[in-house]
């Protein structure tokens, strides 16, 4: 039998407020206090737009290397779509969108048509119905009289 000395650190990430989860009883307090040695708060991507160009550059380089392809360039329309999109899925969504664009693009330039539809043409909020000011009783009365 032999012994192996090990010095390890755990890095964990979440989009939840773990202190609030502990308080609500949905996360183990002992685990929280083991993990909460150094806490780094990273704002969502939509709040740090200035990071997008460097992040896109890094992700494109890494993805091209992973697939063993030459690193492509993004067309101006592609960059504009990336800059305009709010990225609710943060960096993971951005990486997935770029990987999709790389896989679907032809040649050395990535066009906006290779991005997911939600990035190129995000859905607009639906207009409020004309009867939005009606109460529930008014709606029930109208539908029951038909």
N, C-alpha and C positions, 0 to 999 in steps of 0.2 A: 504494500500500500504506500502511496506517495501523497504528498501535500503540495498543492499549487497555491501560491500567494497571488491574490488578485486585488487590484485597485480599480474600482469601477465607479462610474457616475451614471445617474439616470436622468435623461432629458425627456420631459413630457410636455405635450402641448394640448390645449383645448380651447374651444370657443365659448366655454361656460365660465361663470364666476364660481370657482370651486369653494370659496369661503361661504358664499350664499348657499351653495348646494349642501355643504356640511351643516350649516345652520338649519336648513330645511329637512335634514335627515336623509338626503338622497346620495350622500357621498361619505365614505368612512373617514372620520376625523383623524384616526391614527395614520391612515395612508396620506391624507392631506398634509399633516405636519411632517411626515417624512419627505414629501415631495417639495414642500414650499420653502426650500432653503434660499434660493434666489429666484425671484419672480420677475419676469420681463414682460411688460405690457407692450404688445405690438398693435398699433391701430390698424383697422381694415384698409385694404388697398385703396378703396374709394376715398379715404382721407389722406392718402399720401401719393397723390398723382405724380409728384415729381420723381418718385422711384420707378415709375413705369419704364422709361427708356432703358435704364441700366438693367432692370429685371428682365425685360424682353430680350435684350442683348445676351445676357447670361444664359437664360433659358434656351434661346435658339442655338447658342454655341454648345451647350450641354446635350440638347436633343440631337443635334446633327452628329455630334461625336458618338452618342449612344447608338444611333442608327448607321454610323459609319458613312455619313453623307457629307458632301461639301456644305458648309454653312450658307444658307440662302439669304438673300436680301428681301426685305419687306417692301412692297409697293406703297406709295404714299396713301392710297385709299385704305390699305390694310392698317397702316399706322394710325390713320385717322379713326377708323372703327375701334381699334384697341384703346385709343385715348378717350373716346367718347363713352365707352361702355362702363357701367358702374362696378363690375366685378363682384357680385354678391357672394360668389364662391371663393373670393380672394385669390391668393397665389396658386392654389391647386387648380382652380378653374382656368386661370391664365395659362398655366403649364399645359393643361389638357387641350385648350383651344389651340395653342401653338403647335402641339404635337399633331393634332388633327390637321392643321393647316400644312404642316410639313409633309405628312403622309399623302394628302390629297393634291398637293401642288405639283405642277409639271414645270420642270426647268429649274433655273436658279433664282427666280423671283416668286415670292409668295403673294398671290392676289387675295383680295378681300373675299372672293367667292369661296376660298378654301376654309374660311373661318366658320364657326357654327352660326346658324341663322340668327340665334338670339343675340349674338355679338354684332352682326352686321345690321340687323333691323330689329332692335329690341321692341317687344310689344308695348304699345301705348296703353295708357290707362283707358278703360272703357268709359265713354261718356255716361254721366248719370242719367237714369231714365227720366222721362218727362214728368212722371208722377212721383218723383223721389220725396216730395214733401207730404205725401199722403200718410196718414196713420195706418197702423195695422188694421184697425176697425174699418176704415174706409176701403181698404183693399179687400178685406173679407166680405164686406157688404157688396162691393162691385162684382166679385167673383161668384158669390152665392146667388145673385139675382140673374145670372146668365142661364 
